[in-house]
């Protein structure tokens, strides 16, 4: 018989604002993470503070924002109007307090609900806000949301505006590290969406004059563009379109009220539909949507009154209306693209001809592949029931889009022993393992036909569910888990080549990682410390008393399943695979995987020497 649990007034408790945020941070900032992913919590904290400064610029106050990140400390300074001095404490520590509720002050703002800076405050071990206006200033300091100090100056020579300083709380964001590449990408998007705004980050200046046209110019090299960037602007809408000669997939950058909607939404769906509809009608041909959109690289930004997002982190638009007297989001976008893109193609016949040739080429390639695709799909379907390569998990990305805190991961491993260790120690709900048989094929310079002809690539593509687009990707994190020796490095390079060649958007959207595994285990009778570098090993030796035992791990296969669970669990360390902003994909692949060059040999020898020095040092 089950004993009844007592349920009385004593079981009911009310949390104050900061307690609730600290107990349930995911409700406010999405996942926590350690900074290895672009949507980790520490970047959301930066964004929440920045959004307020951006809104000042949008309202015509302050053309420059300065950001500094040194170690764990973040400083954001704007030259806007400054927070009203009597409300400095309330604005950062009282829920449902903010200027965004007054639609006259902020018409189409980014920060919407007066929660953002409160979340930053509550989740920071140190938080300081300072506002200067009309020759006076007020400041307040907090620790974990608790007010510790206040100051008011009747006279100040400081320029008007707001300065926020914070340090994310290490008890919540464990082992975190800011990666400047992710911050820089966020800041670039802000300047593309706000031409005329200058953002200075650690001394580097970001500025844009041509908005979304600059976004595409910076992300795709001129020689890779099929034709010059089509740039269309209207009231509350801006669009940029081109095609990438060396890319198979579709790529969209979508924004609402200055917010990067990384998961798309109603506006992105309407935009994709509008492109197909317009091009079909322009050429008078019923082309397949996939042939029209293959290799497209594009961006769309719209402004909506009181937008509805599907989460607090605002990564997917749910609104169907533009607001006010305007039509639906879909109608507004389809009408705009139909009118403006049609006009552009009529005026630019050379671009229209190149576009049509590209569509016909995509159609031919699709038909050429149709037979082999059918065979490959049947083969993948047959082996999926008893696929020895894939040890799947129970939950996938498509199942958990509404559960933002749940990460799903696919480890790509090489060799039975490493695969066995990860398989035995993984979380069967959210972590899957794909085992490679030796070194994968070098796919550099090969057509997509090889993805279907090569069984390993075909099964990997099927496991990820990315054949047509990454919209249905089954795992949020794709983690290459190989030894840190010469063979392991080569396998990493071959896998990265495969993804760059056929699915570069997986890398661009931050889904591909390298698993860090410890090089050393240092332990005494009381404690065990796993070390990922020579420096960490030395720190562990100094920390442990007596003469600790030191073990060097030469490969993943040497690490037992009991130990492996510590490296792929809560404290997992991942290195994101990122694209260099100054190098095109074609150029990158040619350097690493093309005909051997003395430059590449020199690069590999220099870098490998460093890796091996780290591994062999005891």
Secondary structure, DSSP 8 states (H G I E B T S, - for coil): --------GGG-----HHHHHHH-THHHHS----SSSTTSHHHHHHHHHHHHHHHHHHTT--SEEEEEEETTEEEEEE-SS---GGGHHHHHHSTT-SGGG-TTT-SS-S--SS-HHHHHHHTEEEEEEEEEETTEEEEEEEETTEEEEEEEES---S-SEEEEEEEE-TTTSTT----HHHHHHHHHHHHHHSTT-EEEETTEEEE-SSTHHHHHHHHS-GGGBSS--EEEEETTEEEEEEEBTT--S-EEEEEETTEE-TT-BHHHHHHHHHHHHHHHHHHT----HHHHHTTEEEEEEE--TT--BSSTT--SB---B-STT--BHHHHHHHHHHHHHHHHHHH-HHHHHHHHHHHHHHHHHHHHHHHHHHHHHHHHHHHHTT-TTEE--S--GGG-TT-TT---EEEEEESHHHHHHHHHHS-TTTEEEEEE-SS----TT--THHHHHSHHHHHHHHHHT-SS-GGG-S-SEEEEE--SSHHHHHHHHHHHHHHHHH-HHHHHTT-EEEE---SEEEE-SS-EEEESSHHHHHHHHHHS-S--EEEE--SGGGS-HHHHHHHSSTT--EEE----TTS-HHHHHHHHHSS--HHHHHHHHHHHHHHHHHHH--
